[in-house]
Amino acid sequence: MTHYWLAGACALLMTTAAHAQDLPKGYPADYADMISEARTEGSLLIYTNLSSSNLGPVIEAFNSAYPNIEVEMIEMGPSETFSRYQAETGTGVASADLIIANSIPDWIRAVDAGTLDDYASPERANLPEWSYPEAGLYTFSTDPMVTIYNKLTVPEALQVSSMQEYFANIVAHPEVFDSKVGTYDGRYAFGGSIGYAFAKYHGDAAWDWFEAAGPMTRPGGGAGGMIERTLTGELASSFFVSAPVVFSRMGAGMDQILGWTFPSDGTPVFLRGMGVTENAPHKAAARVFLDFVLSEAGQYAVADGNLTPYRPGVTPEGENTYSLDEVIAAIGDAEKLILIDYNREMVANFEAFNARWGAAFKM
């Protein structure tokens, strides 16, 4: 009898020890139950506008920590991640467990519609408050916008970091810049969110710059297209270009042709949203994945995917890899960050902004 009691006690101690080892440091004791449930679920599905090169390193790191949870991602447009989820759940079809996308208006509508699981992550205490602005809505990455130049066609003296000087140079040097400046189209959600935040930060001065330089600008296309057109010389420069895309193209002598800079008088930073869905079929697994992304290890994995981690203290290695802390250090002051946040006023005023932006850029 004693033998069986001792064997049972040893087994219980071993199980308890293994259970405790599952807990990330600083997490509540009952989090082990959620990990156990997540392992029982065994998988999760993510709808995202990220590519596999961006999200793949995060999934790989997550699977190193949780090898029994399979992660599937489906890449689509940022707005489609929400519309597909709504269409599927509206007809009773199992849909995404987690959404990662960079569409501010869609996130605001999702919050209002009750699309998100009201989950309070144990990582919140380690993160800036602006990174979880609504119940269940978190930030995957904080991606800055940069100005890029073709160094062969733009004189070094005109490769400035100040946006005030930049727009002045476009007007003063048409021989270099006229019809050779690119940017996102501000009439659409992504480009419009950047333009709206920039105009709110700089006020009337921003509209003066837009109206003066806008007619000499050729908006449209994504970051990859702007980079290619700038490299070939079709464009002399492009502004508000997604930095992670630029950084992923640098190397192999590319810096001999392509120059870039953070805007020194206000760098727009896009918050890429992330949230577990309310109707998630694998809710525990999705919550564990979200917590991992917000952890130190997860934020380093975000950097490995050429995106910008924002957790304080995370300093990824690599010549063309930046954390938000390093962006702040480069521009000199956190007050010079223009966080493109979840501004309901922006959504309400978007039609008026689009009309004014289109007029300024002659679109």
C-alpha positions as CSV (number, residue, x, y, z in Angstrom):
1,M,0.0,0.0,0.0
2,T,2.8,2.4,0.9
3,H,4.5,1.6,-2.4
4,Y,1.4,2.6,-4.4
5,W,0.9,5.8,-2.4
6,L,4.6,6.8,-3.0
7,A,4.3,6.1,-6.7
8,G,1.1,8.1,-6.9
9,A,2.6,11.0,-5.0
10,C,5.7,11.1,-7.2
11,A,3.5,11.1,-10.3
12,L,1.5,13.9,-8.9
13,L,4.6,15.9,-8.1
14,M,6.0,15.3,-11.6
15,T,2.8,16.4,-13.3
16,T,2.6,19.5,-11.1
17,A,6.2,20.4,-11.8
18,A,5.7,20.0,-15.6
19,H,2.5,22.0,-15.3
20,A,4.3,24.8,-13.6
21,Q,7.1,24.8,-16.2
22,D,4.5,25.6,-18.8
23,L,3.9,29.0,-17.3
24,P,5.7,32.0,-18.8
25,K,7.4,34.1,-16.1
26,G,5.0,36.4,-14.2
27,Y,1.8,34.8,-15.5
28,P,-1.0,33.9,-13.1
29,A,-1.0,30.2,-11.9
30,D,-4.3,29.5,-13.7
31,Y,-2.8,30.4,-17.0
32,A,-1.5,26.8,-17.1
33,D,-5.1,25.7,-17.5
34,M,-5.4,27.8,-20.7
35,I,-2.2,26.4,-22.1
36,S,-3.5,22.9,-21.5
37,E,-6.8,23.8,-23.2
38,A,-4.9,25.3,-26.1
39,R,-2.9,22.1,-26.5
40,T,-6.1,20.1,-26.5
41,E,-7.5,22.4,-29.2
42,G,-4.3,21.8,-31.1
43,S,-4.5,24.5,-33.7
44,L,-5.6,28.0,-34.7
45,L,-6.4,29.9,-37.8
46,I,-5.2,33.5,-38.6
47,Y,-6.6,35.8,-41.2
48,T,-4.0,38.5,-42.0
49,N,-2.7,40.8,-44.6
50,L,0.9,39.9,-43.6
51,S,3.0,37.7,-45.9
52,S,4.5,34.4,-44.8
53,S,7.9,36.2,-44.7
54,N,6.5,38.6,-42.1
55,L,4.5,36.2,-40.0
56,G,6.4,33.0,-40.6
57,P,9.2,33.8,-38.1
58,V,6.6,34.5,-35.4
59,I,4.8,31.2,-36.1
60,E,8.2,29.4,-36.0
61,A,9.1,30.9,-32.7
62,F,5.7,30.2,-31.3
63,N,5.9,26.5,-32.4
64,S,9.3,26.3,-30.6
65,A,7.5,27.2,-27.4
66,Y,4.3,25.4,-28.1
67,P,5.1,22.6,-30.6
68,N,1.7,20.9,-30.1
69,I,-0.3,23.8,-31.5
70,E,-0.5,24.1,-35.3
71,V,-0.9,27.6,-36.7
72,E,-2.5,28.2,-40.1
73,M,-2.4,31.6,-41.8
74,I,-4.5,32.8,-44.7
75,E,-3.2,36.0,-46.4
76,M,-5.7,38.4,-47.9
77,G,-6.3,42.2,-48.1
78,P,-6.7,44.0,-44.8
79,S,-10.4,44.8,-45.2
80,E,-11.1,41.3,-46.5
81,T,-9.9,39.8,-43.2
82,F,-12.9,41.4,-41.5
83,S,-15.5,41.0,-44.3
84,R,-14.7,37.3,-44.7
85,Y,-14.9,36.7,-41.0
86,Q,-18.3,38.5,-40.8
87,A,-19.6,36.6,-43.9
88,E,-18.6,33.2,-42.5
89,T,-19.8,33.7,-39.0
90,G,-23.0,35.2,-40.2
91,T,-23.8,31.9,-42.0
92,G,-22.6,29.7,-39.1
93,V,-19.3,28.7,-40.8
94,A,-16.3,28.4,-38.5
95,S,-13.9,31.2,-39.2
96,A,-10.7,32.8,-38.0
97,D,-9.5,32.6,-34.4
98,L,-7.3,35.6,-34.7
99,I,-7.1,38.6,-37.1
100,I,-3.9,40.6,-37.7
101,A,-4.4,43.6,-40.1
102,N,-3.6,47.2,-40.6
103,S,-6.9,48.8,-41.4
104,I,-7.8,51.4,-38.8
105,P,-11.5,51.9,-39.9
106,D,-12.1,48.2,-40.0
107,W,-10.8,47.7,-36.5
108,I,-13.0,50.5,-35.2
109,R,-16.0,48.9,-36.8
110,A,-15.0,45.5,-35.5
111,V,-14.8,46.8,-31.9
112,D,-18.2,48.4,-32.3
113,A,-19.7,45.3,-33.7
114,G,-18.5,43.1,-30.9
115,T,-16.2,41.1,-33.2
116,L,-13.4,40.9,-30.7
117,D,-12.9,38.6,-27.6
118,D,-12.7,40.9,-24.6
119,Y,-9.4,39.3,-23.4
120,A,-7.1,41.0,-20.9
121,S,-3.6,39.7,-21.7
122,P,-1.2,39.2,-18.8
123,E,1.4,41.0,-20.9
124,R,-0.4,44.3,-20.7
125,A,1.6,45.5,-17.8
126,N,4.8,45.2,-19.9
127,L,3.4,47.3,-22.8
128,P,2.6,51.0,-23.4
129,E,-1.1,51.8,-22.8
130,W,-1.6,53.1,-26.3
131,S,-0.9,49.6,-27.7
132,Y,-4.2,48.2,-26.3
133,P,-6.7,51.0,-27.0
134,E,-9.9,49.0,-26.9
135,A,-11.0,45.8,-25.1
136,G,-9.4,42.9,-26.9
137,L,-7.6,45.0,-29.4
138,Y,-3.8,44.8,-29.3
139,T,-0.8,45.9,-31.4
140,F,1.2,43.4,-33.4
141,S,3.8,45.8,-34.7
142,T,4.5,49.6,-35.0
143,D,5.7,50.3,-38.5
144,P,7.2,53.7,-39.2
145,M,7.0,55.5,-42.6
146,V,10.2,56.8,-44.2
147,T,11.2,59.1,-47.1
148,I,13.3,57.4,-49.8
149,Y,15.5,58.9,-52.5
150,N,17.3,57.8,-55.6
151,K,20.8,58.9,-54.6
152,L,21.9,59.0,-58.2
153,T,19.3,61.6,-59.3
154,V,18.7,63.6,-56.1
155,P,21.6,65.8,-55.0
156,E,22.8,65.0,-51.5
157,A,21.8,68.5,-50.3
158,L,18.2,67.8,-51.2
159,Q,18.0,64.4,-49.4
160,V,16.6,66.0,-46.2
161,S,14.9,64.4,-43.3
162,S,12.5,67.3,-42.4
163,M,9.2,67.1,-44.1
164,Q,8.9,70.9,-44.1
165,E,12.1,71.1,-46.1
166,Y,11.2,68.1,-48.2
167,F,8.0,69.7,-49.5
168,A,9.8,73.0,-50.0
169,N,12.4,71.3,-52.1
170,I,9.8,69.7,-54.3
171,V,8.5,73.1,-55.2
172,A,11.8,74.8,-55.4
173,H,13.5,72.2,-57.6
174,P,11.0,71.0,-60.3
175,E,14.0,69.9,-62.4
176,V,14.6,67.1,-59.9
177,F,11.1,66.4,-58.5
178,D,8.3,67.5,-60.8
179,S,6.1,64.4,-61.5
180,K,8.8,62.2,-59.9
181,V,7.5,62.0,-56.3
182,G,5.5,59.0,-55.1
183,T,3.4,58.3,-52.1
184,Y,0.3,56.2,-51.1
185,D,-3.0,57.4,-52.4
186,G,-4.6,59.3,-49.5
187,R,-8.1,58.5,-50.8
188,Y,-7.9,54.9,-49.6
189,A,-7.8,53.6,-46.0
190,F,-4.0,53.0,-45.5
191,G,-2.7,56.1,-47.2
192,G,-5.6,58.2,-45.9
193,S,-4.9,57.2,-42.3
194,I,-1.3,58.3,-42.7
195,G,-2.2,61.6,-44.3
196,Y,-5.0,62.3,-41.8
197,A,-2.6,61.7,-38.8
198,F,0.1,63.8,-40.4
199,A,-2.3,66.7,-41.1
200,K,-3.7,66.5,-37.6
201,Y,-0.1,66.6,-36.1
202,H,1.0,69.6,-38.3
203,G,-2.3,71.4,-38.7
204,D,-2.7,73.9,-41.5
205,A,1.0,73.8,-42.3
206,A,0.5,70.2,-43.6
207,W,-2.3,71.3,-46.0
208,D,-0.1,74.1,-47.2
209,W,2.6,71.6,-48.0
210,F,0.2,69.2,-49.7
211,E,-1.4,71.9,-51.8
212,A,2.0,73.2,-52.9
213,A,3.8,69.9,-53.7
214,G,0.7,67.7,-54.4
215,P,0.4,68.7,-58.1
216,M,4.0,67.6,-58.6
217,T,3.4,64.2,-57.0
218,R,2.2,60.9,-58.5
219,P,0.4,59.0,-55.7
220,G,-0.6,55.4,-56.0
221,G,0.6,51.9,-55.6
222,G,2.1,50.0,-52.7
223,A,5.5,50.3,-51.0
224,G,7.1,47.7,-53.2
225,G,6.1,49.6,-56.3
226,M,7.3,52.9,-55.0
227,I,10.7,51.4,-54.1
228,E,11.1,49.9,-57.6
229,R,10.1,53.1,-59.4
230,T,12.5,55.1,-57.2
231,L,15.3,52.6,-57.9
232,T,14.8,52.8,-61.6
233,G,14.7,56.6,-61.6
234,E,11.1,56.8,-62.7
235,L,10.6,58.5,-59.3
236,A,13.3,60.7,-57.7
237,S,11.8,60.2,-54.2
238,S,8.8,58.8,-52.4
239,F,7.4,59.7,-49.0
240,F,5.4,57.9,-46.3
241,V,6.8,54.6,-47.5
242,S,6.4,51.6,-45.1
243,A,9.9,51.3,-43.5
244,P,9.8,47.5,-43.0
245,V,9.3,47.0,-46.8
246,V,12.2,49.4,-47.4
247,F,14.5,47.7,-44.9
248,S,13.7,44.3,-46.3
249,R,15.1,45.5,-49.7
250,M,18.3,47.0,-48.4
251,G,21.5,45.1,-48.8
252,A,23.6,43.7,-51.6
253,G,24.7,47.2,-52.5
254,M,21.2,48.6,-52.6
255,D,22.2,51.5,-50.3
256,Q,24.4,52.8,-53.2
257,I,21.2,53.7,-55.0
258,L,18.5,54.0,-52.4
259,G,18.7,56.4,-49.5
260,W,16.1,56.7,-46.7
261,T,15.4,58.8,-43.7
262,F,12.9,58.9,-40.8
263,P,11.0,62.2,-41.0
264,S,12.7,64.3,-38.3
265,D,9.7,66.6,-37.7
266,G,7.1,63.9,-37.3
267,T,7.5,60.2,-38.2
268,P,4.1,58.5,-38.9
269,V,3.9,55.1,-37.2
270,F,1.1,52.7,-38.2
271,L,-0.2,50.4,-35.5
272,R,-0.9,47.0,-36.9
273,G,-3.9,45.6,-35.0
274,M,-4.4,42.1,-33.6
275,G,-7.3,40.5,-31.8
276,V,-8.8,37.2,-30.9
277,T,-12.3,36.9,-32.4
278,E,-15.4,36.5,-30.2
279,N,-16.5,33.4,-32.1
280,A,-13.1,31.8,-32.3
281,P,-13.4,28.0,-32.5
282,H,-9.9,27.7,-30.9
283,K,-10.1,30.6,-28.4
284,A,-7.5,29.3,-25.9
285,A,-4.9,28.6,-28.6
286,A,-5.5,32.1,-30.1
287,R,-5.1,33.8,-26.7
288,V,-1.9,31.9,-26.1
289,F,-0.6,33.0,-29.5
290,L,-1.5,36.6,-28.9
291,D,0.2,36.6,-25.5
292,F,3.3,35.1,-27.2
293,V,3.4,37.9,-29.8
294,L,3.3,40.4,-27.0
295,S,6.0,38.7,-25.0
296,E,9.7,39.6,-25.3
297,A,10.4,36.5,-27.4
298,G,7.5,37.2,-29.6
299,Q,8.5,40.8,-30.2
300,Y,12.0,39.6,-31.3
301,A,10.3,37.2,-33.7
302,V,8.3,40.2,-35.0
303,A,11.6,41.9,-35.8
304,D,12.8,38.7,-37.5
305,G,9.8,39.2,-39.8
306,N,11.1,42.6,-40.9
307,L,8.5,44.4,-38.8
308,T,8.9,46.9,-36.0
309,P,8.6,45.6,-32.3
310,Y,7.5,48.1,-29.8
311,R,7.8,46.4,-26.4
312,P,10.2,48.5,-24.3
313,G,13.7,47.0,-24.0
314,V,13.5,44.9,-27.2
315,T,16.5,45.7,-29.3
316,P,16.8,43.4,-32.3
317,E,20.2,43.0,-34.0
318,G,20.7,43.7,-37.7
319,E,21.8,46.8,-39.6
320,N,18.3,47.3,-41.2
321,T,16.2,46.3,-38.2
322,Y,14.7,48.8,-35.8
323,S,12.6,48.7,-32.7
324,L,10.3,51.6,-31.8
325,D,12.8,52.6,-29.1
326,E,15.5,52.9,-31.8
327,V,13.2,54.9,-34.1
328,I,12.6,57.3,-31.2
329,A,16.3,57.5,-30.6
330,A,16.9,58.3,-34.3
331,I,14.4,61.2,-34.4
332,G,15.4,62.4,-30.9
333,D,12.0,62.6,-29.1
334,A,9.0,60.4,-28.6
335,E,6.9,63.5,-29.2
336,K,8.0,63.3,-32.8
337,L,6.2,60.0,-33.3
338,I,2.9,60.4,-35.1
339,L,1.0,57.4,-33.9
340,I,-1.7,56.5,-36.4
341,D,-4.1,55.3,-33.8
342,Y,-7.8,54.3,-33.6
343,N,-9.2,57.8,-34.1
344,R,-13.0,57.6,-34.5
345,E,-13.0,61.3,-35.6
346,M,-10.8,60.2,-38.5
347,V,-13.4,57.6,-39.6
348,A,-16.3,60.1,-39.2
349,N,-14.4,62.8,-41.2
350,F,-12.8,60.5,-43.8
351,E,-15.0,61.6,-46.7
352,A,-14.2,65.2,-46.1
353,F,-10.5,64.5,-45.8
354,N,-10.6,62.4,-49.0
355,A,-12.1,65.3,-50.9
356,R,-9.6,67.8,-49.6
357,W,-6.7,65.5,-50.1
358,G,-7.8,64.7,-53.7
359,A,-8.1,68.4,-54.5
360,A,-4.6,69.1,-53.1
361,F,-3.0,66.3,-55.1
362,K,-5.1,66.9,-58.2
363,M,-6.6,63.4,-58.1
